[in-house]
Amino acid sequence: MLAITITDQSEPIQLAEKPIPTPNKDQALIKLKASALNRRDQWIRQGMYPGIQFGTTLGSDGAGIVEAVGDDANKGLIGKEVMINPNMNWGEDPAVQSSDYHIAGMPTDGTLAEYIVVDVNQLVAKPSYLSWEEAAALPLGGLTAYRACFHHGQIKFGKNVLISGVGGGVAQFAFQFALAVGANVYVTSGSEDKREKCLQMGAKGAFDYKSETWFKEALKETGGFDTVIDSAGGDQVNTFIKIMKPAGTIVFYGATNGTPKNLDMFRMFWNQITLQGSTMGNDIEFCEMVSFVDQHQIKPIVDSLFDLKDAHEAFDKIKNGVFGKVVMKNS
């Protein structure tokens, strides 16, 4: 089978021939119809991810058809259309992942291939209204956004919500999820085009974070936010603190801008503000997320489609910025 692997060559990602894996007990062999890229894959390509193991098949997102199983007890799965939960070894505590937790695609072989073997409990039925490309785009970003929005952010109908840096994949799912429950959703982006797209999709307002006064405009327009969903961190955390309603929550699932030089702890404790870290969700939340998407008929935003053999072009697309997911198709 063809697979996109990571190597120590001058161009780290390579399209390689690998044997089709064989499922063991309680495992299934999935013929992948589509898979999707995440920024994580590009970071691995650039050597900016911990624990890189050469020869690993990359990719965390994928959807396909069960072609074989490792034992008779799971024969009923053969032929089923499924999505893959990329969580590996979350553990018993739903609040936090275990010490040996990891995500499919490093160091466990991932989805950027023609086939993958996964445990049967990592499979969830594909919502029938989603195309293969849309289904493949959902797992990692959708699960991360679901936990940030609902487990930590407690987003509900009528709440004021800010999604910062809405160009990112997780941020776009958070935007769609918050809209689905009837929140008043606002976004920030340095791109006028992305701000306009979000307004067309239902955002109440969109602010240019490159403007030094955007937060003043946001506070005047909204009266403050109950929840902020952020991936960048850095000094803008203090800006968020200024525009929170009392008892508001700032949820961050990344820190691409690093840590703030100072933290406005005085305003935080006086206004009872929570600053909450978040990751991908647990296995129960993955099933809940797929049910939520199905219930609200949410379609992931797909930026562009590539064939598996065009991996380099697809990865370069991620590096140069997108609005929506970059998806790889298998013929």
N, C-alpha and C positions, 0 to 999 in steps of 0.2 A: 504494500500500500504506500501511497505518497503521504509524507508528513513534513511539517515545517519544524526543524530542529534548531537548537542553539549549539554553536561550536566556538572554538577559540581562534577561528580564522579572522582575516581582516574584515570580512563581511560576516558577522556572527550568525545570521539566520540563513539556513540552507534548506532547499527542498530535497528530501532524501527518500530513498526506498527503505521501508522497514517491514518486517513480517506482520501479518494480521495477528493481533493478540488473541489468546484463547481464554474464555471466561472460566473461572473456578466456581466452586459452590457459592451460591448467593451473589453471583455476578452475572452481568449481561454484556453481550457484544452489540454495540450500536453502530449501524452504518450511518455515518453523519451526512445529513443533507445540506447543512450550513453551519458555519461557526462565525464568531465575531471577535474582533480585536478589542483590547482595552489598553489604556495607557501603560498598565503593568507590563504588557508584552513589549512595548517599545523601550521601557526602562530596562528590561532584561536584555534586549538587543544592545543597549548602550552600556551594559555592565553595571547598571545602577540599582541592582536588586540583590538582597542578601541570599547567600546559599545557592548560587547558580551552579547547576550540574550539567556539564556538556553532554549532548546526546539526547536531552529531554525534548519531547514534543511539546511545543508551546500551546497556549490557548486555554481559556477558562470557560468560554461560552459556547454552547453547541446544542443542536437538536437533530434528531434523526429517528430511525426505525430500528427496533430491536430485531436483530437477525439471528441470534443464538443465545442460549443461557447455559449455565454451568451445571444445572441439576434439574431433574424432572419436576421438582416442586414449583419451579418458576416458568414452566413451559407456556403457561397462559399469556406470558408477556410477549412472546414471539409475534412479530407483525405490528406491535403497538407503536404509535407515534408519540415520542417522548421528548422532554427537555431534560437537561442534565443539571443537577444541583452541584456547583463547583466546590462546595464545602468538603473538606477531607478531615475527619477526626475532630469535629467540633467538641465532642465530649458530652458529659452528663449535665453540666450546669448551663441552663439556657441563658444566664446572664453574661457569661464570658466564655471565650474559647479555651480549649485545653492547651497544655504546653506543647503537644505534638501536632497541633492544628496546622494545616497548610491549605493552599488553594490549588485546584487542578491546573496543571501547566508549569509547575515548578515547585518541588522536584518531581511530583507525580506527572506522568505523561498526560497531556491535555488534548484539546479538541481540534487543533489545527491539523487535521489528518482526515483520511477517508474512513477510519474506524477507531473506536475507543472501547476499552473495557472498563466498566464501573460497577460498583456495588448496586444491587437492585433497589436498595433503599434510597439511592441518590437519583432515582428516576421519578418524574412527575408527568402525567399526561399532558400533551400539548393542547392548549385551547384550540378548538377547531377553526375559529375565525382568524387565527394568525397564520400568515404564510410561514414557510420554513425560515426565510430570512428574518422575519420579525421575531419568531420564536427564539432563534439563535441569538438575537440581540439582547434578550431580556435578562438572563440569569444573574450575572455578577452585579451589574449596575442596578438592576431592579431590586435585588435583595438588599444591597447596601442602602439604597434610598428608602426602602420600606422600613428598615430598622431605625434609620435616622428620623424619618418623618413620624412614625407612630409609636415605636417603643420609647424613644428618647424625646422626640419633639412634641408628642401628644397633639398633633395637628387635628383639628376638628372643624366642623362647619362654622363659618363666621369668624374664625380666628385670622389675625393678620400675620402673614407668613412672607418672609423674604428668602429667596433662593439666590445666593451670590454666585457669580461666575457661571451663568447658566449655559455656557458653551460646552461644559463637560458632560459626559454621558450620565453619571450618577445624578448630577444636578438636573438634567432634563427629565429623568424619571421622577425625581422629587417634585419638580414643577408639575408634571402630569398627575401625580398621585394627590398632591395638595389640591389641585383643581377638582379632581374627581370627588373629593369629600366636601366640596363647597366652601373651602377657605378663600379668603381674599389674598390672592397671590401676587407678589411683586418680585421683580428680578433685577439683578445687576449684570451688566456686560459691557466690555469695552468696544463691542461691535454694534454699530447702528443696525446692521442687517439682522443680527440675532435678537436685538431688543424688539425690532419690528415684528419678527416672526412670533415672538412670545406674546406680544400684544394681540396679534391676529388669532392666537390660540386661546386667549382668554385671560392673560395677565391684566391686573388692574392698573399696573404702572411698571415702567422700566427705567432704570437709572444707569447713567454712564459712570462707572466707578473711577474713571480717569479724571473726572471733575472733582475739584477740591471741595465743592459745596454739595455734592450729591446727597449726602446724609441729611443735610438741613432741609433740602427739598423733600426727601422721603419722610422725615419726621413731620413736616408741615402738612403733607398730603395725607398721611395715615394716622397720625397721633401716636405712632409707635408700633412695634412688632411684638407679637406673642412668641414667635419662633423664628430663628434664623438658621438656615441650613448652609454650611460653608465647607469648602475643601481646601482653602488656601492658608488660613491662619495668618501669621505675621501681625504687623501693626494694625491692620484693619480690624482686628478683634476689638480694640478699644473704640473704634468707630461704631461697631455693632452695639457695644455696651451703652453708648450714648443714645441709641434710638430704640432701646428695648422698653416695653411696658414693664411695670413692676411685676416681679415673679416670672419674667420671660426666660426663655431657654435658648442658648446658642449651641447648636450641635455641629461639631466638626468631624469629618471623616478623612481628613488629610491635612498636611501642613506644607504645601509646596512653597509657601513664602516664609517658612521657618517659624520661629517663636517671636512674639512681640518683645520689643526692647524693654518696655514697661507694661504693667497690667493695672488698669484702673480698678483696684480692689475696693477702694472706698465707695465708688458708685455701685459696684457689684453687690457688696454686702448691704448697703443701705436700701437698694431696690430689690433685694432678694433674687438676684439674677444667677442662673445656673450656666456654667460653661461645661459642656458634656462631650467627651470623646465617644466615637462610635466606629464600628467596623462593619464588615458583612454580617448578616444576621445568622441565626441558628437554623437548624434543619426544619423545625416547626414553622419558623417564620418564612422559609422558602415556600412551603406549601400554602401558607396564608397569603403570601405575595401573589402567587400564581392565581389563586382563587379570587383575590381582589382585582387583579388585572382582567380576569375573565368576566367577573361581575360587572365591571365598569366598561368593558370592551375597549380597553386602552391599547393602542397600537404603538410599539416602540418606534422612535424616529430613526429611520435608516438614511444615512448620508450617502453611501455609495456601496456598490457591489463589485467584487473582484472574484476571479477564479483562483483556486488554491495555488495554481502554478504562478500566479502573479503576486506572490507574497511580498516581494520587495516594494512594489508600487503601493500595495495596501499599507504596509508599515510606514512608508514615507508620507502617505496621506494622513495618518494619525499624527505624525511628527509635525506636520505643517498646519494642523488645526482643522476641525470639522464641526458640523452641527448635526449630531446624530451619530449612529454607530456605523463603523466600517465592517462590512459583512463579507465573508468568504463563502463561495458556493462550491459544492461538489457536483460534478456532472452525473 
